[in-house]
């Protein structure tokens, strides 16, 4: 690129040309007027030349002196600007980097940048700016993520939030960017503080009512996405006004703080607790799978709130009345759900306080029916109305009883003997579920102790192995030691299997460590294919006879049965077919490789009093299956 000629040079040249032209014109005119002859003209021309030099020199001196003063003043101004820029760059409070426009290399840095990044200036110079860039922290809060676009890394590895302002400029002849780097730590902390003041209750530290509409909207959206229930619970404290009046406002404030901590301790990690004001709270319960799950939380809340509260030298006691509205049945937005929960809360107060009430009457009726069932089952345990019946599993290849399965029954005072399917699915209470499982294990232990031959193999169903793992494993360990290694099998229904799936490897390892086997009793949706069964890594799986298509006509089901037999043989699992109704089914299954059978064809289940008799005899139907011919 051709260098640009400075303006002052052009001015000097233009001035010189103008003076020269003017001098030539004027001097020639004067010579022609004053010269009488040639000698006079020569002398005047010489004089004209000398004067031209003198005049132009003086004029050029004056012009150059003026230009010199102007240049000196401009240089001083530029020096002053450069000094101020250097002072601002070196000693300013903002961190600044000079970064190459093309290569992204840091050409210069100031002391503030060196202090912020923890590197000396010499270490920053020559380093690519990209090396300072860091990813956002994994535990970043959503509100902070929205406010911070850039994260940089210090010499010590710390990630810091920054704001970048870049201006294009030239530096030592190169195209660069002057990047101002602002540390947002203090600013964000101040923003977070202001946000907390806007959305947090100063007394309890809970969310305040300003955040409630948005939290409800998010809860409804999540319920729509996951297909679960979303609960809005309106809690009002019973008896708070009396405490406030008698012990004073300071004591009332302390009570509210302690109650708020208790509420937070009883809800799940993703649930939201809001203080509306006074003694009113709202609890948002997300991803509820059933009414029973919400009841468990509500009962915990009521029990915790009702505990005495220490207020200095005094003790106070309040209770809670909770109204519950559920999405989608009771509303779809903040106002509808909160209004429904408020109505239900007043129903709870009218019913006697220290309780919860659902806005939907149908929910209330189902809860009352389940509560009555829970009470009856609990009484049945205490009154010894629960029984264990035992059904044999027959090895038709060897003609022997391979083991027995314990089946729970309820001796109902009105309906007679009820199978487990008539009452266990309705319990939905972890504490009672665990109590039922422990009762079954201990009752089986007592029944086995009464047998003549205690080396019989036993299969027992667990209803809620996820409710109390340690207690159940202790009880199973005692029963397993009584039976002997490999003689106890724990059966899991498909529903229980799905609930236990995340814990299944740990459960399996714990059972195997004490010689207990695991069995899947039925088909699990998504796991009933041959390939899926092969990957379960259990000891046994049990199939109902009807799932194999055995309804008297066996055409077309041989391939399916053979596939399950092949899975059992390939994985080392036992295959048990239950629900075998007649001799024809039993003989057909035996012919197709299914030798562990269970069902009415072998006499069905018997109570403990008749168990020894069953084990000591070989029924006629068993003899026929073992020796019979297959049609």
N, C-alpha and C positions, 0 to 999 in steps of 0.2 A: 504494500500500500504506500503511495507517494506521501512524504511528510507534508504536513500542513504548514504554510508560511505564516509566521506570526503577524498579527495585525500592525504592530508598531513598525515593522520593516516596510510594509506596504505604504504606511503613512509617510515614512521618510522618503521613499522613492517618489511618491506622488508629489510631495512638497518640492523635492529637488527638480523634478521635471517642470513643475509650474513656474518655479523661480527662474529656471534657465530659459524657458521660452519667453517669459515676460522680460527678462533682462536683454535677451537678444533683440527683441522687437524694439524695446525702448532705446537701447544703446545705439542701434543702427540709425534710428530716427534722429537721435541727438548728433551723431557724427555727421550725418548728411546736412544738418542745419549749421553746425559750428565749423566744420572744416572748410578753409579757403582753398587749399590745394592738397596735393597728394601727401606731402610731408605732414601737414596738420592731420590729415585723416589717419596716417600711420601712427603718429604719436597718440592720438585719441583712442585708436583701437587698442594700443598697448595699455593705455591707462584703463580702458574699459575692461580688459582681461584681468588686470590686477584687482580692480575694484570688484569684479565679479567674484574672484576668489575670496576676497576679504568679506564681502557682503554675505556670500553663501556660507562661508565658514561661521560667521557670527550667527546667522539664522539657524544653521544646522546645530550649532552649539546650544542655542536657546531651546530648539526643539528637542534635542537629545537630553538636555538637562531636565526638561519638563517630563519627558518620557521616563527618564531615570528615576525621578521622584515618584512618578506613578507606579513604576515597577517595584521600587523599594517599599512603597506603602502596601502594594498588593502582596509582596513577598512576606512582609511582616504580618499581614492579615492571615495569609496561608499558614505561616509558621504558628501563629496564635491558634488557628483552627486545628492544626495538626497536634499542637501541644494539648489543647483541650480534649481532642479525640483520644489521644494517647492516655491522658489522665483518666478520662471516662472509661476507656477500654480496660486499662490496667487496674484501676482502683475503684471502679463503679460497683455497686451492690449486685447488679445482674450478672449472671454467668454468660459469657459471650465466647463464641467460637468462630474463627474464620475458616470456612470450608470451601474447598475447590468445587467449582460449579460442575466440572466434568468428571473428576475422579473421586469426589466425596472425601478427600483426604483433609485432615485438619492442618491448616497452615499456621495458625496462631491461636492462642487461648489466653484468657486473663486469669488473674489470681482467684477471682470468685469461682470460675469454672474448675480450677485446680482444687480448690477447697471442697467444692460440692462433689466432685468425682473421686477425690482421694488420690489423684495422681499429680505429680509435679508437672509444670507446664511443659518441660522438655519431653516427658513421657506422652503427653497428649499430642504434641506436634508430630505429624507423620503417621498418626493412627487413623484408620478409616472411621468415619462417624458411625458406620454400621456396627462396629464392634461395641459401641456403647448402648445399642438398642437391646432391650430385654422384653420377654413376653410378660403378660399380665399374671399376677399371682393366681393360683388355683382357687384360693379361698376368698377371692375378691367379692365383696357384697355387690348386689345388682345396682344399687344406687351409685356406688363408687365407679362401677364399670361404665355407667352412662356418662360420667363426668370426666373420665381420664381416657385420652386417646393414645398417649405415648408413655412408655415406661423405659427408663434407662437403668443401666447397671453401674454401680460404683466399683472402685478397685477392690473393695472387700466383698463383692458379690451381692450387696444389698440392692434390691429393686426399688426405684424411686419413681413416683409419678411426676411427669414434667409437661410443661406447655412450651411449644416451639414457635418462635416468630422469626421468619427469614426474610432478608432483604438482599437483592442482587446489587453488587458493586464491583469496582475494580480495585485490586490490591497488588501493588508492585507490578502493574501491567497485566495481571491475570484476572480473568472473570471468576469471582468468588461469591459466596453468600455469607453475610454476617448473620449468624444464628444466635438469637437470644434464647437462652434456656432458663425457664422459670421452674423452680422446685415448688410443686403444688402441695407439699405435705401440710404446712401450716394452714394454707387456704382451705384445703379439703377438710382438715380437722375442724376449722371454723364452720364450714358448710354443714358438716355432720352434726356439729353442736346445734346449729340453728335448726336443722332438720329434726333433731331429737326434741328440741323445744316445741317444734310445731306438731310433732306426731307422738310424743311420749308424755305419759302422765307423770308430773314431777314428784308426786307422792309415792307411787308404787313402782315406777319404772316400766309399767306396762304400756302398750299402745293406748293412745286416747281415741276418742270417737272420730277424730278427723280422718283416721286411716281406715275406719270400718267399711265404708262403701267400696273402696278399692279391694280390700281383702275379701269381702263377700263376692265381688265380681270375679276375682281370681279363683276362689273356691268353687263357684258354680261352673266356671270354664273348665277347671280340672275335673270336676265330676262328670261333665259332659264328655270329656276326652277319655276318661278311664271307665265310664259306665258304673261308677260307685255312687254312694249317697254322700250328701254334704249336710252337716248339721249346724244350725245356729241355735245356741243355748243361751237363754237370758237368765242370769242368776241375780237374785236379790237376797241380801242377808236378812235373816229373821232375828230381831232383838238387837240390832245395832244401835238404834236410837236410844234405847235404855242405857246401854254401855256409855254412849257419848254423853248423855245427860248426867249420869251418876259419877263417872270417872273423869270427865272433861274431854276437851277436844284433842289434847295431846295424846291421851290414851286411845281415843277413837282413831286417830291417825296411825298409831302404832298397830292397832288391831287390823286396820285395813292393809298395812304393809305385810303383816304376817299372813293374813288370809290370801293376799296376792301371791306370796311365795308358795303357799300350800297348793293353790290352784295350778301354778306353773309346774309344780313337782308331780302332779297327778295326771296331766295331759301328756300326749305324745309329742315327740320332737317337732313334727310339722304342724301341730295345732297352734292356733292363734288365740291369745287372751287379751281382751280390751277392757279397760275401765271406762264406763260411760260417764261416771261422776257419782259422788256420794257413795252409797253401798251397792251400786249396780255394776255388774260385769257382764260381758258377752264372751262366750267361748265358741270358737269356730272349729268344728271337727271335720277334717277332710278325709276322703278316701275310706269311708265306712263301708264295709262289706255287708253288714247286716244291722238290724236293730239291736241284736244282742251285743254287738261290739260297742255300740254307743252306750248301752246300759252298763256295761262293765266300767266305762270311764265315769259315767254319772254317779254310780254307786261309790266309786273311789273318791270322787269330789265331795259328795255329801258326808262320807265318813271322815275325811280329813278336815273339812270345815267345822264339823261338830266337836272336834277335840278341843279341850280347854286351851285358852290363850293366856300366857303369862304377860301381865302388864305391870312391870315393876313388882311391888309387893302384893298386887291384886291379881286375881284370875278372873277371866270372863269367858263366857261361852255363848256363841251364836250358832245358828244353823243356816241352811240355805234352801231356798225354793227355786227350782229350775224349770223353766219352760223350754221345750225343744220344738223347733220347726225343721223339717227336712226338705231338701231339694231332691227330687222335683215335685213331690206330692203337695207341698205346702206353699210353694211360690218359686219365682225364678229370678228375683232381684232383691236388692238390699232392703228396700222398704217393706215389701211383702213378707219376706222371711222374718225380719225383725218384729214386725207387727204380730205375726202369727206366734212367734216365740214369746212375746210379751203377754199375749192372751193366755197362752198355755201356762206361763209362770203364775198368773193370778189364779188359774185353776188349781195349781199345786198348793198355793197358799190357802185357798178355800177348802181344800181337802185335808188340811191339818198341818201344813208346812213341813220342812225338813224332808222333802221328797221332790221327785221330778214328774212332769206330766208332758205328754206329747200333744201337739196341736191336733193331729189327726186321730179321731176316735177309734178308727180301725186299728191303728198302731197300739192304742191303749188296750183294746180288747185282746190282741195277740199277746201283748206283754203280760196281761193278767192271766191268760190261759197258760203261758209258759211258766210264770211264777208259781201258779198252782201246781203245775207238773213238777217243778223243782222241789217244792215243799213235799209233795207226795213221794218222790224218789228218795229224798233225804230221810223221810220217815221210814220208808221201806228198808233202807240200809240199817237204821237204828233198831227197827223192829224185826230185823232178820227176815224180811219178806222177799229179798232178792235171793235167787237160787242159781246154782250152776248145774246145767245138764251136760252130759258127755256123749258125743257121737263118735263111733269108731271109724277109723280110716283103715281100709282093708287092702292088703297086698294080694291081689288075686293071682299073681304068678306063683306065690309061695303058699297061699291059702292060710295066711295068718293075719291077725290084727296088728297093723304096723304102729298104731298110736291112737290117741283120742283127742278130740277137739272140745274144749270147754266152751259152752254156749250159755249166755246169761239169760235168765228168765225172771219175770216179776210175778209173784203170786198176788195178783190184784184182788182186793176183797170183794169186788163186784164182778169184774170181767174174767176172773180166773187166771190161768197161766198165760202171760203175755210174752211173746218173743221180744228180743232186744230191739228189733226194728220198729216196735210199736211205741217205744218211749225214749231210747237213747238219743235219736236224732233231735229231740226237742229240748234237750238240756241246755246246751250252748252257754254253759257257765264253767270256766276253767277250773275253779276250785272243786266243784262237784264232779266234773269229769275226772279229775285226778283222784278224788275219793272213790269213785266207782271203779277205776282201774286198780287201785291199791286193794280195794275189797276183793276184786276178782282174783288177783294174784294170791292173796293170803287165804282166801277160801279154797282155791285150788290146792294150795299147800296142805291145808287141813284134810281135804278129801283124799289126796294122794297118800297121806300118812296113814289113812285107814285101810288102804288096799293091802291084799296079801302079797302082791308082787309090785314093788314100787319102782321097778325099772321100766315102766311103760313110757312110751314117748308121748309128750303132751304138747298140744298146740293151743295157744291162748290169744285171744284178740285184745289188742289195746285200743282204747277209745280215744285217748288224748295223750299220746307220748310226748307232745310238745309242751304240755302244761307243767310237768314237774319231772324233768329228766333224771335228776339225781335220786329223788325218792323212788322213782320207778326202777331205775337200774339197781338200787340196793335191794328192793323187793325181788326183782328177777334173779339177782345173784343168789339169794337165799333159796329160791325155788329150784334154780339150776343145780345147786350143790346137792339138793335133796334127790333130784332125779338122776343125776350123773351127766357126764359130758355128752353133748350132742343130742340130748333127749328132750330139750325144751326148744320150741319154735314159737316165735312171736309173729302173729298174723296182723297185717295192716290192710284195712279196707281201702278201696280206691280213694275215697274222700280223705281219709287220714293220710294216705300216701302223698296226695297232692299238698296237704298242709305241711307235711314233714320233709318234703323234697329238699329244701335248702340244708336241713340238718341230717339228711339221710346218711351221707358218708360217715359222719361222726357217730351216729347211732349204730350203724352196721359194725364199725370197728369196735365200739364199746361192747356190743353184744358178742361178737366173735371172740373178744378177749376173755370172756367168761364162759365160752362154750355154748352160747345161745344162737340159734339160727333165725333168719328173717324170711318171711313169706309174704307175697302179695296175694291177697284174697280177692280176686276179681280182676276185671279189665279196667285200666285207666285210660280215659280219653286222651288220645295222642300217644299212648304207649302200648296200644293193643296190636300193633303190627309185629310181625315176626322179628324184624330188625330191631325195633325198639325194645322188645322183651329181652333180646340177646345182650343189650347194653345195660340192663338194670343192675347187674352184679349182685343179685340176691341169691338166697339158697333154694328158694322154692317159689313157684307160682301156681295158683289154683284157678281153675276155670269152671264156670257152671256148664253143666251138660247141655243146656239149651243154647249156649253161645256157639256150640259146635254143630248145631242144627239137628240134635238128636230128639226127634219127635215121633219115633216109630218107623220113619222112612229114612234110611241112612244114605241113600244115593246122593253123590255129589259132595259129601262132607269128608270123605276119606283123605283128600289132598290137604284140606285145612288141618285136620287132626294130625296128619303125618308131619306137617310143617312145625306144629307145636312140639311134637315128640322129638323132632330133629333139633329144635332149639334147646330142649332140655338135655338131650344127649351131648350136644356140642358144648354147652356151657357148664355142664355138671349140676344143673339145677334139677330138683324134683318137680315133676308135673303131677298135680292132683286134680282129678275131675270130681266135682261135688254135684249133689242134686241128682244122682243116678237113681232113677225111679223103679226100674224093673230089670229082670234077668236078661232080657234081650239087649238092652242098652249096655249092661255090664259086660256081656260076652262080646259084643261088637267092639267096645273100647279095648278089651283085653286083646282081641285079635289085631287091633291096630296099634298096639304098643303102649297103651295107657293102663298101667297095672296098679296105681294107687287110686282107689275109688272110695267115694263117700256118698251116702244117701239112704233113702228109705228102703232100698232093696236089701240093706243089711240090718234093718230093724229100727233105724232112726236113733234119736238121742234118748238117754235115760238119766234119771237123777242119780245123785251120789249113792243112795241106798242100794240101788240095783247095779252099780257099776262093776263090782267084783263079779257078780253073776254073769254079766255080759262078757267080761274079759276071760272068764274060765270056760266059756262054751263056744262052740263053733256052730253058727246057725245053719239051718238046712239050706237057706238061700245062698250062703257063702260056699257051701260044699258043691252046690249045683253050678255056681259060676266057675269054680276052679276046675271041676271035672266035666262040665257040660260041653256039648258040641256046638260050634257056631254054625248057624244056618247060612 
